[in-house]
Amino acid sequence: MEPATRLREIAKNLYGWSSFHNQWKIDFNSYAIKTPDGVVLVDPLKPTPAVLKKLEALGEFLAIYLTNAHHDREADSFRKQYQIQVYAHEKAKSDCDTKIDVLVLDGEKLPGGVRAVYLPGSSASEMALHVKVGGGTILVGDALLRQPNHGVELLPDQYLEDRKQALASLRRLLELDFKVITFAHGDPITEDAHKTIAAFLQKTKKNSK
C-alpha cells in the first residue's frame, strides 16, 4: 500500500490516517489519540513525511497499541524511531510478526488512560480500546467493519474464528459509554455510535433466530 497522504481530525483529540488496499478494495485505517500523557498510536500504517510531521506536532509519542496480531503494520518502525513500546493482547504473541513489548489483559488500563476490551471471536487476539476522548470513543480492529453503502457488519464468515463468540463479545461494548467508534476498515461513526452498535446487534440477533 502507498503511504497515507492525509491526517484528519475525527473528534477532539482523535486523529486518523489511512491507505486504500487495492486487492481488498477497502481502506486500512490507523489512529492517534492525544492524551494528557502523550500521543498513543493505534495500528499504525506508514504515513508520508508530511503526515508524520503533523503526527509529531500532536505531542510526544507514548505507546503503540495493536487491536490484533495482524495489525502490526509499521509498528516496529515507529517503535525503533521513537523508542516506544508495542502493546497487544496476550494472545497476539504467537501470531504477530512484530515483537510485542507488553502483553495486555482484558480490562487493563494502559498508558494514556486507554482501557483494553477483549473481543474474541473474530480472532483470538482481538481487543478494542476505550478512551474518554470525543465524549467516549471505542476503537475496534477487525471485530466490526463499516463498508461503503453497507453500514456496520461483521467480518465475512470465512475470516471469523467463531461467529457466535464474536457477537457475544461485541455485546460487551454496550456496557461502555461512547459516542464515537472507529474501525480498522471503514469510516468511523462520530455521532450516536452506541445507539448504532446496539441497533446492529439487535438486528443481527433477530436475523440469527
N, C-alpha and C positions, 0 to 999 in steps of 0.2 A: 504493500500500500504506500501511497505517496504521503509525505509528512503533512500534518494538519496545518492549514493556512490561516485559520481564524480562531480567535478566542472570544467566546460570547459569555455574557453575564446571564445566567439562568434565573437567579434570585439573588437577594442581597447576600454577599459573601460566598456565592456558589457560582463557579465558572466551568465551562466545558469546551473541549476541542475534539474534533472528530476527523476520520478519514473514511472514504467510501470503499467498500470491498467489492471489486468488480465481479468476482465469481459468485458471491452470495447475495449481491445486489442490496446491501443494507449498510448503513453507517456503523462503524465501530467508534464508540464514544469513550472519552476519558474526562475526568473531573478534577477540579481543585477546590478545596474548601478552605476558606480563610477563617482561622480561629484566633482567639486571643493568644494562643501559644505558638502560632505559626501556621504555615500552609501545609495541608495534607493532600497528597496526590492519590487518585483512585484509578487503577487500571491504566497507567499512563502509556499513551502512544507517542511516537516521535513527532514533535512539532517542528515547524520551520524556525530558523533563528529569530525571526520577528515575533513569533508567538511565544517562544521560550523567554524572550526578553520581557514580554508582558506578564508571563507567569512569575518570573523573578521579581517583578515590580510589586507583586501582591504581598510579598514578605518572605521571610526565611523559610525554606522547605523543612518540614518537621518529620515526615514519615511517608511511606508508600503503603497503600492498602490494596490488596488484590481481592476481588469478590469471588474468585475461584482459581483453581490451579492453572487454568488455561488462559488466564488474562494477565500473564506476567509481561508480555509485550516488551516495552523498553524499560522495565523496572530496574534491570541490572545496570543499564546505562545511567539512569538517574541516581541510583544508589552510589555508584562509583564517583560520579561527578560532584555530588553534593554531600557525600558521606552521611547518608541517612539509611535507615533500616527498612526492610521489606517485611510487612505483616501479612499473614494469611491464616485461614482456619487450619487447625492442626491436621486435618485430613488431606490438606493440599500437598503436604510434603512429598508424598510418594509419586505424585503425578506432575509436579511442577518442574519445568526445565531450568528455572532460576532458583538460586539458593534463597530460602526463606529464613530471615534472621529471627523472627519472633512468631511462634505458633500461638494462634488465638483460640480462646474458648468461647462458647456461646454465652452471651450476656456480658462479656468482658468490656470494661471501659478502657478505651485506647487513648493515646495522646491526642490532644485537640478536643477532648470531650466527646469523642465518637464512640457509639455503642455498637458492638457486634451482635448480629442476629443470625443464628444458624438456620439455614433453609435447605435441608437435604431433600433430595427427590429429583431435581434437575441434574445435579451432580453431587457426589459425596462431600465435596469441599465447598459448596455454595454458601456464601454468607452475605447478608445485606448489612448496610451501615446506617445507623440512625443518628442524626445530629440536629441540633436546635436551630441552625441557620435557616433563613427563609420561612420562619414560623413553624419549623419542623420539617425535616427532609429525610426521606428514605432513598438510599442509593442501592439499586439491585444490579446483579450481573446478568446471569442467564436464567434466573428464576422466572422472569417475565420479559416479553418483547413488546414493542409498540411499532407494528408495521404500518407504513403509509396506507390509508384507506381501509385498514383492518381493525384499528384500535388495539387494546391490550389483549395479549394472548400468551399462552404457554409456548415453550419450545415445541416444535413438531415431535410427535411421539417417537420417531426413530432416534432422537437425540436425548430423550428423557430416560433417566435411570428408573424412575418409579413415579408414574403419574399421580397415583393416589397420595403418595407421600409428599409430592411436590405441592399439591393443593392444600394438604393439611398444614404444611409448613407456611404457606402464604397466608393462611388464616391468622397466624401469629402476628402478622403486620397490623391487623385491625386493632390490636391491643395498644398500639403505639399512637402517639399524637403526631400527625404530619399533614402538611398542606401540599407539599411538593414531592414528587417521586421521579427519579431519573433511572434510565435504563442503559445498559452497556450497548444495546442495539435499539435504536429508535428514539424519537423525540421525547423529551421529558413532559410531564404533566405539572403545570405550575399553579393550578388553582383546583381546590376541592379534590385533591388526589385521593384522600382517604375514602371519600364517597365513591369515586370512580372504581377503586380497587374493591371496595365492598360490593358494588353492583356487579362487577366482573365475576367475583367469587360466587355470588348468589346465582347468577345466570349459569355459571359452569356447574354448580351443584344441581340445579333443575335439569339441565341437559344430560347429566350423567345418570338420572334416575330411569 
